[in-house]
Amino acid sequence: MKNMNFMYLMDLIDDKYIVEAKMIPKTKADFIGTSRFTSFLSSAASVAATVLILGAIFIWTLVGKDILGPHQSSNNTSSDETTDPPITTEPIVYSEGLEFELNKEKDGYKVMGIGTCEDTVINKSEAKRS
Amino acid sequence: MNDNQIVEMLFLRSETALSSVQNKYGKYCYQIAYNVLGNDSDAQECVNDTYLRVWQSIPPNQPKNLLAYIGRIARNLSLDRLRKNSAQKHRSSATVILEEVSDIVSDGYRDFSDDVFAKIAINSFLEKLPAKDRKIFVQRYWYSYSAKDIAEYIGKDEYFVNVKLARLRAKLKVHLEKEGIEL
């Protein structure tokens, strides 16, 4: 460290000159010079807001999957769909009153239950949307 | 709360006075400490030490000018820390000053604290200067603002400030030699 005599000599400057030369604190200093508590509060608020947003997204994702389910959404673009076998144009014919059970391996979509349907002609994509 | 009220509250040992000092002079002290040390954490510690020193020294001291009194404490604490951190690698505005004035400072430590002649010499030098030059001098060598900061503040370029400071240093050197003050 260099000799600091000059800096100590400057300490003898009168108060009136110190007051006269006082500068307005810089913007940077305003920013950095805030108390640590204020800085902590602002940073804590930012972290809390981020956690809340991420938490909300996470919960929304879970609830969306569990409650709505991928088959309830018409706009579902989950990876399940991408693994579906290619849809063929071959029609499936059902008769009125006929009980049937859909089979994934056979028909290419997930089994949802057993029921009846009217005499109609649908293809696999229509069946899936229903 | 004005400065007189703050001092009165300090005499009554009221901690409210200390929070008033923090609110009113916190940024001011930080600016001085940061100019000297060039480091946020060190500057912040110096500011906290300044509050403590104010609390310990008032009373018995009863400063007439609280701004200058607190500024002096912050500056001296910062200079002490700078001297102790002689191995610090980063440059601050104060370390640049020490390089600037190396040609007018001799080797060896001199204690100016009770040197009345030195006090008269430096203040008579300042008194003779035009107010604008005096402000630039004090801003640079007491507050340790960088030439760039001063240039922005007065609306001139950095070169102007550096030339002005070089001339003022040369004048000071002649003045101190004339007054028999050796740095």
Chai-1 contact restraints between the chains, C-beta under 6 A:
chainA,res_idxA,chainB,res_idxB,connection_type,confidence,min_distance_angstrom,max_distance_angstrom,comment,restraint_id
A,M1,B,R83,contact,1.0,0.0,6.0,A-B,restraint_1
A,M1,B,S86,contact,1.0,0.0,6.0,A-B,restraint_2
A,K2,B,L98,contact,1.0,0.0,6.0,A-B,restraint_3
A,N3,B,V105,contact,1.0,0.0,6.0,A-B,restraint_4
A,N5,B,V105,contact,1.0,0.0,6.0,A-B,restraint_5
A,N5,B,R110,contact,1.0,0.0,6.0,A-B,restraint_6
A,N5,B,L183,contact,1.0,0.0,6.0,A-B,restraint_7
A,F6,B,V101,contact,1.0,0.0,6.0,A-B,restraint_8
A,F6,B,V105,contact,1.0,0.0,6.0,A-B,restraint_9
A,F6,B,L183,contact,1.0,0.0,6.0,A-B,restraint_10
A,M7,B,L79,contact,1.0,0.0,6.0,A-B,restraint_11
A,Y8,B,F112,contact,1.0,0.0,6.0,A-B,restraint_12
A,L9,B,F112,contact,1.0,0.0,6.0,A-B,restraint_13
A,M10,B,Y141,contact,1.0,0.0,6.0,A-B,restraint_14
A,M10,B,W142,contact,1.0,0.0,6.0,A-B,restraint_15
A,L12,B,F112,contact,1.0,0.0,6.0,A-B,restraint_16
A,L12,B,A118,contact,1.0,0.0,6.0,A-B,restraint_17
A,L12,B,K119,contact,1.0,0.0,6.0,A-B,restraint_18
A,L12,B,I122,contact,1.0,0.0,6.0,A-B,restraint_19
A,I13,B,W142,contact,1.0,0.0,6.0,A-B,restraint_20
A,D14,B,N123,contact,1.0,0.0,6.0,A-B,restraint_21
A,D15,B,N65,contact,1.0,0.0,6.0,A-B,restraint_22
A,D15,B,A68,contact,1.0,0.0,6.0,A-B,restraint_23
A,Y17,B,L126,contact,1.0,0.0,6.0,A-B,restraint_24
A,Y17,B,V138,contact,1.0,0.0,6.0,A-B,restraint_25
A,I18,B,A68,contact,1.0,0.0,6.0,A-B,restraint_26
A,V19,B,L67,contact,1.0,0.0,6.0,A-B,restraint_27
A,V19,B,A68,contact,1.0,0.0,6.0,A-B,restraint_28
A,A21,B,K135,contact,1.0,0.0,6.0,A-B,restraint_29
A,A21,B,V138,contact,1.0,0.0,6.0,A-B,restraint_30
A,A21,B,Q139,contact,1.0,0.0,6.0,A-B,restraint_31
A,M23,B,Y153,contact,1.0,0.0,6.0,A-B,restraint_32
A,P25,B,K27,contact,1.0,0.0,6.0,A-B,restraint_33
A,P25,B,Q31,contact,1.0,0.0,6.0,A-B,restraint_34
A,A29,B,Q31,contact,1.0,0.0,6.0,A-B,restraint_35
A,I32,B,D40,contact,1.0,0.0,6.0,A-B,restraint_36
A,G33,B,K27,contact,1.0,0.0,6.0,A-B,restraint_37
A,G33,B,Y30,contact,1.0,0.0,6.0,A-B,restraint_38
